[in-house]
Amino acid sequence: MSAEPSLSDFFSFIPEGTSAFIPFYAVHRDPRNFSPLPDAFVPERWLSPEEQLSLEPLVFKNKDIIHNTVAFVPFSFGPSNCVGKNLAMQEMRMVVCSIMQKFDIRLEDGFELKSWEDNMMDYFITLKGKLPVVLSPKHV
């Protein structure tokens, strides 16, 4: 019987210098990270267990709740993450509050919500060109 693979065994499959991409759309809907109802819009999952239960008892009562906040990465991560993340978050708060105050929101009659997700396509492309930089000591 062979031993469990180690983390270094996994990385041996990715050659040095290779860029890797994690599809966050799939990570955000993985039940190993967000459960119950990983595909549903359940903003209460971000609240304390007591608040979850008081606001959504049918969703959170007697359920194994998995809430991996580390897996939630809507603005990417690392050196190529979104430079406008903080501004975008503030703008989203303002827009959502304004919409909620001024509008009643519903789906159009006859619209099948499943078709929205079935027709969604996720693309991520990064092309890095050469960046010829020359560093020279300053003459003081």
C-alpha positions in Angstrom: 0.0 0.0 0.0 1.5 3.4 -1.0 1.7 6.4 1.3 -0.6 9.4 1.0 0.7 12.0 -1.5 2.4 15.0 0.0 2.0 18.6 -1.0 5.4 18.5 -2.8 4.1 15.6 -4.9 1.2 17.8 -6.2 3.5 20.6 -7.1 5.8 18.3 -9.1 3.1 18.2 -11.8 3.3 21.9 -12.4 6.6 22.9 -14.1 8.5 25.8 -12.7 7.5 29.1 -14.4 4.1 27.9 -15.3 1.2 30.2 -14.5 -1.8 28.5 -12.9 -5.4 29.8 -12.7 -8.0 28.8 -10.2 -11.6 29.2 -11.5 -13.1 31.2 -8.7 -16.6 30.8 -10.1 -16.4 27.1 -9.4 -14.6 27.6 -6.0 -17.3 29.9 -4.9 -20.0 27.3 -5.6 -18.1 24.3 -4.2 -20.1 22.7 -1.3 -16.7 21.9 0.3 -16.4 25.7 0.8 -20.0 27.0 1.1 -22.8 24.7 2.3 -25.8 24.4 2.5 -27.0 25.7 -0.9 -23.7 26.7 -2.5 -25.4 27.8 -5.7 -28.0 30.0 -3.9 -27.8 33.6 -3.0 -27.9 33.3 0.8 -26.2 36.5 2.2 -27.1 35.3 5.7 -24.2 32.8 5.4 -21.8 35.6 6.3 -23.6 36.3 9.6 -23.1 34.7 13.0 -24.7 31.3 13.6 -27.3 32.9 15.9 -28.3 35.5 13.2 -28.3 32.9 10.5 -30.8 30.8 12.5 -33.0 33.7 13.4 -33.2 35.1 9.8 -33.2 31.8 7.8 -34.3 28.9 10.1 -35.3 26.7 7.2 -31.8 27.0 5.6 -29.6 26.7 8.7 -31.6 24.6 11.2 -30.1 21.2 11.7 -27.6 21.6 8.8 -23.9 21.1 8.7 -22.8 24.6 7.8 -19.6 25.1 5.9 -18.4 28.6 5.4 -14.8 28.9 4.2 -14.2 32.6 4.0 -10.7 32.0 2.7 -12.3 30.5 -0.5 -14.2 33.7 -1.3 -12.0 35.7 -3.6 -14.2 37.9 -5.8 -11.4 40.4 -6.7 -8.6 37.8 -7.4 -5.6 37.5 -5.3 -1.9 38.2 -5.2 0.1 40.6 -7.3 -2.5 40.8 -10.1 -5.5 41.4 -7.9 -7.9 44.2 -8.5 -6.4 47.6 -7.8 -9.9 49.1 -7.5 -11.3 46.6 -5.0 -11.9 49.1 -2.1 -13.5 51.6 -4.4 -15.6 48.9 -6.1 -16.8 47.6 -2.7 -17.9 51.1 -1.6 -19.7 51.8 -4.9 -21.5 48.5 -4.7 -22.7 49.3 -1.2 -24.0 52.7 -2.3 -25.7 51.3 -5.4 -27.3 48.4 -3.7 -28.7 50.6 -0.9 -30.0 53.1 -3.4 -31.7 50.4 -5.6 -33.2 48.7 -2.5 -34.7 52.1 -1.4 -36.1 53.1 -4.7 -37.2 49.9 -6.5 -39.2 46.8 -6.0 -37.2 44.0 -7.6 -38.4 40.8 -9.3 -37.6 38.7 -12.3 -39.6 39.2 -15.5 -42.7 37.1 -15.8 -41.8 33.8 -17.5 -38.1 34.1 -17.0 -36.4 30.8 -16.0 -33.7 31.6 -13.5 -31.9 28.3 -14.4 -31.3 29.6 -17.9 -29.3 32.5 -16.6 -26.7 30.3 -15.0 -26.7 27.7 -17.8 -25.9 30.4 -20.3 -23.1 32.0 -18.2 -19.6 31.8 -19.5 -16.5 32.6 -17.5 -13.3 33.7 -19.3 -10.0 34.7 -17.8 -7.2 35.8 -20.0 -4.0 37.5 -19.1 -1.4 38.1 -21.7 1.9 39.5 -20.3 4.2 41.2 -22.8 7.8 41.8 -22.3 8.7 44.6 -19.9 12.3 45.6 -20.6 13.4 47.5 -17.5 16.9 48.7 -17.0 18.1 49.7 -13.5 21.0 52.0 -13.2 22.5 53.4 -10.0 21.6 57.1 -9.3 24.5 59.5 -9.5 24.2 61.7 -6.4 
